[in-house]
Amino acid sequence: MPQLLNGYVTVRPFGGFAIPVPVQNGILRDYAGTLGLVYALPHGEHMFENCHMQLFSAIASAGVGGAVGMCSLFMMPETATRFRPLAKAALARKVTLHCAFERLALAGPDDFAEARQRMLLRRHTDRISSQGPAFRNWLRSAESVLSL
């Protein structure tokens, strides 16, 4: 029997994207095919912000040595207090988490550490990008004050 890629999808935006669930399913089905896996349709995540109950459920139902696929790494919990239990649950069951956009397969502690670093880097670059205009305005006002 071929190994399954258990899907994980959400209606919430992630990583700057807002992708309809049917499109996420299509992406994951294609991704599973490239890995020689059979895609299993997921239960959608709840709409609540920072809710990852279905992701934990997908890990539990994948079985020991199973696989869970999601479109992006940025669908996982952002905070360390929520990310660590997720990584711990996947590692305990030897479940590989696949992130299709990033072409990542998180299977060991080093993989999860790298994923966490990528998430932190993204958070910091997003914050810099969002605060950039305010900083430029402050610089302009400082320059005008100094040139008086």
C-alpha positions as CSV (number, residue, x, y, z in Angstrom):
1,M,0.0,0.0,0.0
2,P,1.5,3.4,-0.9
3,Q,2.3,5.9,1.8
4,L,-0.1,8.8,2.3
5,L,0.5,12.5,2.5
6,N,-2.1,13.7,5.0
7,G,-3.1,17.2,4.0
8,Y,-3.3,20.3,6.2
9,V,-5.1,23.3,4.8
10,T,-6.5,26.5,6.3
11,V,-8.8,29.3,5.3
12,R,-6.6,31.8,7.1
13,P,-3.9,33.8,5.2
14,F,-0.3,32.6,5.7
15,G,3.0,33.9,4.6
16,G,1.4,36.7,2.7
17,F,-0.9,34.5,0.8
18,A,-4.7,33.9,1.0
19,I,-5.2,30.7,-1.0
20,P,-8.6,29.0,-1.3
21,V,-8.8,25.6,0.3
22,P,-9.5,23.8,-3.1
23,V,-6.4,25.4,-4.6
24,Q,-4.3,24.3,-1.5
25,N,-5.6,20.8,-2.0
26,G,-4.6,20.8,-5.7
27,I,-1.1,22.1,-4.8
28,L,-0.7,19.4,-2.2
29,R,-2.0,16.6,-4.5
30,D,0.6,17.6,-7.1
31,Y,3.3,17.8,-4.5
32,A,2.4,14.3,-3.2
33,G,2.6,13.0,-6.8
34,T,6.1,14.3,-7.2
35,L,7.1,12.4,-4.0
36,G,5.3,9.2,-5.1
37,L,2.8,9.6,-2.3
38,V,-1.0,9.4,-2.3
39,Y,-2.7,12.6,-1.1
40,A,-5.3,12.2,1.6
41,L,-7.9,15.1,1.8
42,P,-7.6,17.0,5.1
43,H,-10.0,18.4,7.6
44,G,-9.8,22.2,7.3
45,E,-8.3,24.2,10.1
46,H,-10.6,26.2,12.2
47,M,-11.0,29.9,11.4
48,F,-9.8,31.0,14.9
49,E,-6.5,33.0,14.9
50,N,-3.5,30.9,16.1
51,C,-5.6,27.7,16.1
52,H,-3.6,24.7,14.9
53,M,-5.9,21.9,16.4
54,Q,-6.3,20.2,13.0
55,L,-2.5,20.3,12.4
56,F,-2.0,18.4,15.7
57,S,-4.8,16.1,14.7
58,A,-3.2,15.4,11.3
59,I,0.1,14.5,13.0
60,A,-1.7,12.1,15.3
61,S,-3.7,10.5,12.5
62,A,-0.7,10.2,10.2
63,G,0.6,7.3,12.2
64,V,4.2,6.5,13.2
65,G,6.5,7.3,10.3
66,G,3.7,9.0,8.4
67,A,3.7,12.3,6.5
68,V,1.7,15.5,6.7
69,G,1.7,18.1,3.9
70,M,0.9,21.8,4.0
71,C,1.4,24.5,1.4
72,S,3.9,26.6,3.5
73,L,6.1,26.5,6.5
74,F,4.3,29.7,7.5
75,M,1.1,27.8,8.3
76,M,2.7,26.5,11.4
77,P,2.5,28.2,14.8
78,E,4.6,31.4,15.0
79,T,5.5,31.5,18.7
80,A,8.0,29.2,20.3
81,T,5.5,28.2,23.0
82,R,3.2,26.8,20.2
83,F,5.9,25.7,17.8
84,R,7.9,23.5,20.2
85,P,4.9,21.2,21.1
86,L,4.1,20.8,17.4
87,A,7.7,19.8,16.6
88,K,7.8,17.5,19.7
89,A,4.6,15.8,18.6
90,A,5.9,15.2,15.1
91,L,9.3,14.0,16.3
92,A,7.8,11.6,18.8
93,R,5.7,9.9,16.1
94,K,8.4,10.2,13.5
95,V,6.0,12.1,11.3
96,T,7.6,14.1,8.5
97,L,6.0,17.6,7.9
98,H,6.2,18.6,4.2
99,C,6.1,22.3,3.2
100,A,5.4,22.4,-0.5
101,F,6.2,26.0,-1.3
102,E,9.6,25.8,0.4
103,R,10.2,22.2,-0.7
104,L,11.1,21.3,2.9
105,A,10.7,18.0,4.6
106,L,10.9,18.4,8.4
107,A,11.8,15.0,9.8
108,G,14.5,15.6,12.5
109,P,15.4,18.1,15.2
110,D,17.8,20.0,12.9
111,D,15.0,20.4,10.3
112,F,12.6,21.9,12.9
113,A,15.4,24.2,14.2
114,E,16.0,25.5,10.6
115,A,12.3,25.9,10.0
116,R,12.0,27.9,13.2
117,Q,14.9,30.1,12.2
118,R,13.3,30.8,8.8
119,M,10.1,31.7,10.5
120,L,11.9,34.2,12.8
121,L,13.8,35.7,9.9
122,R,10.5,36.2,8.0
123,R,8.9,37.8,11.1
124,H,11.8,40.3,11.4
125,T,11.9,41.2,7.7
126,D,8.1,41.7,7.7
127,R,8.4,44.0,10.7
128,I,11.3,46.0,9.1
129,S,9.2,46.3,5.8
130,S,6.2,47.5,7.7
131,Q,8.1,50.0,9.7
132,G,10.2,51.2,6.8
133,P,7.9,54.1,5.7
134,A,7.6,55.4,9.2
135,F,11.4,55.3,9.6
136,R,11.9,57.1,6.3
137,N,9.4,59.8,7.3
138,W,11.3,60.2,10.6
139,L,14.6,60.6,8.8
140,R,13.1,63.2,6.5
141,S,11.8,65.2,9.5
142,A,15.1,64.9,11.3
143,E,17.0,66.1,8.2
144,S,14.6,69.1,7.8
145,V,15.2,70.0,11.5
146,L,18.9,69.6,11.2
147,S,19.1,71.8,8.0
148,L,17.4,74.8,9.7
